[in-house]
């Protein structure tokens, strides 16, 4: 419990620094949302009055503390352009993003762990080399390029899946799942490559341990040996999965843009183009919070499942 409290307290200065950096990056970037809202025909006086109405005329330090004060009270602010509370905007876009992330990571784990284990067991053979070639290619090719190729192949030339868009789960599991196949496979490829390589390296190291050789000498079958090896290699693999979940935030932005899915990633792109400060700040801060939380869970998993580590 003391360790958990210390780790939670350690996240506070991290989030404080992240908040400051996010605020400064957004507000010091080129562009004026007041000018964008006012339009090309607006006069300088119109833009100045709009800046006052939006609170953009105040010093940066005052804007920052006002924003932090609202955050501490649970208020993420209101979108400059839509005049809709940011929490409501995020709630409207949350389902597509969570669906993509959950299905992508499920697909990744179900494919990458067995693939990496197989490559480790057949190390040095053509199976191992084939798996590693796939991993290198999947990790190297840009996500957006693979997405466009998949759309052209499996949605236009062979119309098996929708070209773009998202079907809510409320309209049925079938249409919901069909619309997510291409985005999830597209996004999962890079993470399958990452976790496959980590699983292979970790399992291969475990397979060379003395207790594995002893188990084989006693006549234990292939599957029990691999299962035993996987249990001992679980922590590094789980760590890589956790890092992959944290890194998925950026991949979701690209995927939702390519497949025209109205999720949080697409919301970020639209907000950046219009300099919608409250939305961008809130999404970046929440993303950083998710990243910190995942790293905290990874640290806790080491303490819970590896008795050799003492804190």
N, C-alpha and C positions, 0 to 999 in steps of 0.2 A: 504493500500500500504506500509506503514512504517513497519507493521508487516511482510509482505512478504519479504521486503528487509532485515530485521533483520534475518529472518529465512534462507534466501539464503546465507547471509554472515556467519551465524553460521555453514553452511555445509562445508565451505572452510577449517577450521582447522580439521574437521572430515575427509575429504577426504585426507588432507595432512598426517595425522597420518596413515590412512589406506594405503596410498601409501608406506609409509616408512615400515610399518609392512609387507605388501605383498612382497616388495622387499627383506627385510632381511630374511623372512621365506623361500623364494625360493632360494636365493643365499647361505644361510647357511645350507641348507639341504644337506644330503650326496649324492654323485654322481657327475660326471663330464661329461657334454654333449660333450666336445671335445673328451674324451676317448670313448664314445659311438659312435660318428660319425666316428672316426678313425678306430674302429674295433679292434679285438683281435690281429691282426698281426702287428699293428702299434707300432713303437718304441717310447721311451720317447721323442725323438726329434720331431717326427711327431706330437705327441700330443701337445707338447709345441708350435710348429709353428701354429697349428690349434687354440690353445687358443689365440695366438696373433692376428690371422686373425679374430676371433670372438669377440675380445675386452675383453676377460675374464681374461687377464693378468693384467688389470688395477686395481687399488685399488677400494674397494667397494664404497667408497664415490664418486669417480669420475664416476663410472658406474651408480650410483644412479642419480647424477645430469644430466648426459647425457640423461638418460632415461626420467627424468622429463622434460628436455628441449624439447625432441621430443614429449612428451605428450602434452605440451602446444602449440605446433605447429600443433597438430592433427595427428602426426605420431605415430602409435602404435608399430612400429618396423617391423622387418622381422623374420619369423620363422627360427630358426637355422637349422632345418633339411630339410624343403622343399624349403627354400629360396623364399617363397611366402610372400608378405606383410600380416601382421596379419589382417588388415582390409578386405583384399580379402578373407582370410580364414573364418573369421567370417561371411562375407556376403554369402559365399557358404553354411554355416551350419545354417544360421539364420531361414530359412523357417520351417524346421522340429521342431525346438525348440519353435518358436512362435506359430505354429499350435497346438502343444501339450499343451502349457501353456494356450492358449486362449480357446480351447475346454474343457480342464480340469476345468478351473475356471467357465466357463459357465455351465457345467454339475453340478459342485459343488453347485453353487448358486441355480440352478433350483431344485435341490433335497434337499439340506440341509435346506434352509429357510422354505419351506412348511413342511418338516419333523419335524423340531424343533418347529414350530408353532403348529402343530398337537399334539406333545408330551406335550407342555405347556397347551393346551386347555383341553387335556384329562389327566392331571397330576394325578398320583396315580393309574391309571387304567392299565390294561394289555397292552394297546396300548403304554402308556408311558414307561412301563418297557421293552417292546419289542424294542422300538426305542433306549433306553439307552443301552441295551445289544448289539445291532448292533453297536452303536457308540463306545463302549468300545472295542469290538473285532476289528473293522476296524482301530481303532487308535493304537491297540497293536501289530497286526501282521505286521512283516516287509514287506516293499513294494516289495522287490525282491522275497520273498517267494510267495506272492500273484501273482506276475507276472508269475513265473514259473508254478504255478498251473493253471492259466488262459490259458497259452500257451498250456499246456498238455491237458486241457479239451476242449477248444474252437478252437484250431488250429490243434491239432493232432488227438485226439479222435473224436471230432465233428468238422470237417474242415469248420468252418463258416468264419474264418478270417485268414489272413496271419500269418505265424509263426513269421516273423521278417521283418525288412526293412521299408522303407518309400516310398510312391508313391507321387510324386510332384502334386500340385494342377493343374498344366498345363496339366496333363494327364487325367483330369476329376474329378468332385466332388465326384462321386461314389467311384472310386478306392482310392482316397485320404482319404475319410471319413472311408471307410472300414478298411484301414490299421491303422487308428488311434483309432479305438474303444477300442481294448484291452489296449494299452498304456494309454489312457486317463482314462478309467474306473479304471485301476490299480492305477494310480497316484491320482485320485479323491477320492478314498475311505477314505484316511486318512484326507483329508481336509473336506469331507462331515461329518465325525465324529466330527471334531473340530468345525465347524460352526453350526452343528446341536445342539451340547451341549450348545454353546454360545447363539444361538437363543432361545432354550428352556428356559434357565435361565433368559434371558432378557425379553422375552415375558411373562413368568410366573410372573415376578416382576411387569410388567406393568398391567397385568390383575387383580392384587390385588389393584390397585389404585382406589380412590373414583370416579373419572370421568368415569371409566369403569363400575363400579357398577351402577352408575347413568344411563349410556347409556343402560345397560341391563334392569334396572327398567322401563325405558321408552318404552321398547318393541323392541329395536333395534335388528336386526337379528344377527346370529352368524358371518357370513362373514363380515358385516360392522364393528362389534366389533373387530374382529381379524385384519381387515385392519387398523382400528384406532390404535390398539395396536402396529402393525408392524411399522407404521409411527413414533410412539414415541420411538420405540426400534431400529430405523434404524441406529443411530450413532454407538452404540457398535457393532452391526452386521457388519456394513461397516468397522469398525476398524479391526475386526477379519478377514474379507475378505482381507483387505489390507495386514495384517501381513501374511496371508496365501499365497498371491501372492509373497511376499518377500521370504518366506521360501521355495517356490516351486523350487527355483534354485537348491537346493540340491536334491530334489526329481526327477527333470528332469534328473540329471546326472545318477542316479540309473536306472530310467526307460529306458533311451536311451541305456544304457549298456545291460540291460536284453533283450530288443527287437531289439538290433543291429540296432539302428537308428542313422544315421550319422548327428547328430545335434551338438550343441555347448557343451552339456554335454559329448558326446562321444569324442569330440575334447579335452576337458580338461583331460579325462582319458589317451588318447594317448599321450598328451603333458607331463603329469606327469611321465609317464613311460619312456619317452625319455629326460626328464629334458629340455624341450624346454622353456627356461625362458621367452622370449618375449610373447609367446602365453598365458602361465599360468598367468603372471602378468597382461596382458591386460584383460583377462576374469574375473579374480578376482576383478580387479579394476572396471570394468564395472558392475559386479554384486553388488559390494558395492555401486556404484552410483545409481543403480536401487533401492536398499534397502533404501538409504537415501531419494531418490525422493518419494518413496511410503510413507515413514513416514512423509515427508513434506506435501504431499497431504492429509494424514489423519489429521494432525494438522489443515490444512486449512479447511477441512470439518467440524471440530468441531466449528471453528470460524464462518463459513458461516451458518451452520444449527442449532446451539444451541445458541440462543440469551442470555442465562444465563451466558455464558463464556465471560469474558472480558480480554483483553490483554493490 
